[in-house]
Every structure is written in structure tokens, then in C-alpha cells.
Amino acid sequence: MAKQEAPIDQEKKVEELHWDSQHWKSLLRLMQDEILFIDRLLNSYVFEPNTPDLFKRLTNYKERIEKIKTHQTVLRKAISKHENDLGGMLECRNRECDLGYYKKHDQLKEMVASCTDVFQNLKTEIFNYAGGILKKRKP
């Protein structure tokens, strides 16, 4: 009976890791939508043109957004590969084999958290800056 429980436990572990991967992909899709909005905002003409260092600041934001986009693309590919590799975890027969999958999973988890943190900080910085220099609509 103990032999039957091991594959069930293994399947449950794989399901949990797969769910994490799906959650990360969802976070990255949301981030992608937010980046699209921010790109449009930064490339629009809604800012007061006489703002000191406006061009320099917007250029800096655009460059940082591009770095995040690149990092996000790398993450999406790594998550997809990780998901594909999870099937191999079902074939693992020892703890050391499992540990390799867990280690990769934890690394991806940290990378996703770092990417989302960097993006959230940049987004807050952009919105705080932009909020103060948007053109005022005349009544």
C-alpha cells in the first residue's frame, strides 16, 4: 500500500509546482498589459512640455521598461521549459532527483518575485512622476 501512495504524493507535488508556474505566467501576462499601458503613456503627448528634464526622465523610464520586457521574455521561456520538465519529476525514484526540480523551481520563484518587484517599483515611480506633470484640461 505504501508503494501506491508514493506516486500519488509525487503527482500532488507536480500539480503544486505546475500551479505555481501557471500563477507566475498569469502575473507576467498582467505585467505585460500594464507595460503596454505605460508604454503608451510615456510615448503620448499628455505631459507639460516645459517640465525640466522631461525628455531625459521619459527616456530613462523607457529604457528601464525595455529591460523589464527583456527579462520578462526570458522568464516566460524559462517557466515554459520548467513546466515541460516537470513531467520528468514523475519518473524520479529518489529524493535527489526531486531536489533538482525543487531547486530550479525556487530559482524561478525568486526570479519572478524580483522581476515583479522591480516592475512595481518602476511603475510607482512613473505614476508618481507623471501624475504631477500631466497637462491640465481647460474647462
N, C-alpha and C positions, 0 to 999 in steps of 0.2 A: 504494500500500500504506500510506503514511503517513496517508492520509485515513481508512482503516478503523481505525487504531489510536487516533485521537483520540476517537471515540465510545466505544470500549471503556474508555479511560482515564477518560473522563467518567463512564461508568456505574459504574466502580470507585470513583471519588471519591464519587458519590452514595450508593453502598452503604455506604461507610465512615461518611459523615455520618448516614445512616439508622441504622446500627448504634449510633453514639454516642447518638442520640436514644432508641433502644429501651433502651439501658443507663440513661440518665437517668430514663426513665419507670419502670424497674424499681426504681431507687434511691428514687424518690418513693413508689412503692407500698409498699416496705418501711418507709419512714419513716412512712407513713400508718398501717400496722399497729402500729408502735411507739408512735405518738401515741395511738392508741386505748387501748393498754395503760396508758400514762402517765396519760391522762385518767381512766381507771377507778381507777387507784391514787390519784391526787390527790383524787378525789371519794369515796373509800372512808372507812371509819372504822377504819383499821388503825393510826393514829398515836396516840401517847400524848397524851391531851388536855391535860395540864398542861405541855406544851412551850412555852417562851417564844416569842412572836411566831409561833406555828404558823399561825394564820389569815392573817396578813399575808404570810407566806412562801408559803403554798399559793396565795393569791390572785395573788401576783406570778408564780409558775410558770404558773398557768392563763392569765394574760394573755399571757405570752410564748409559750405553746403556741398560743394563738389567732392571734397574729401570724404564727407559722410556718405554721399551717394556711392562712391567707390567702395568704401568699407562695407556698406550695406549689400552691395552686389556680391562681394567676396563672401560675406556671411550667408547670404541666401544659398549660394552654391555649396558652401561647407555644410549647411544644415541639410540640404537635399542629399548630399553624399552620405552624411551621417544616418539619415533616415533609411537610405538604401542598405547601408551596412548593418543596421540593427537586426535584419533577418539572420545574419550570421551569429548573432548572440544566442539565438535559439539552438544553435548547433554546439555551443560551448558546453564542455563537460567538466570544466574545473573553474575554480574561483579566479585564477589568474587571467584566464581568457575574458571573463566578465569585467575584470578590473580595467582592461584596455578600453572597453566600451564606455565604462563609467568615467574614466579619465578624460576621454575625448568629449563626452557629454558635458562634464564640468567645465572643460576649457571653452566649449561653445557657449555655455551658460554665462561665463564671465565675459566673453567677447560681446555677446548680445547686450548684457547689462551695461557694459562700458559704452557701447555704441549708442544705446538709448539714453544713457546719462549725458553723454557729450551732446547729443542732439537736443535733449530737453533744455540743457543749459544755454545752448546757442539760440534755440527758439525763444526762450525767455529774454535773452539779451536783445534779440532782434525786435521782438514785440515791445519791449520797454523803450527801446530807441525810437522805433517807428511811431509809436503812439504819441510821442512828443513833437514830431515834425511832419505829421500828415497835413496836407492842405486843408484849410478850414473852408467849408462850403458857405458861400454867401447866400443869405436868405432871399 
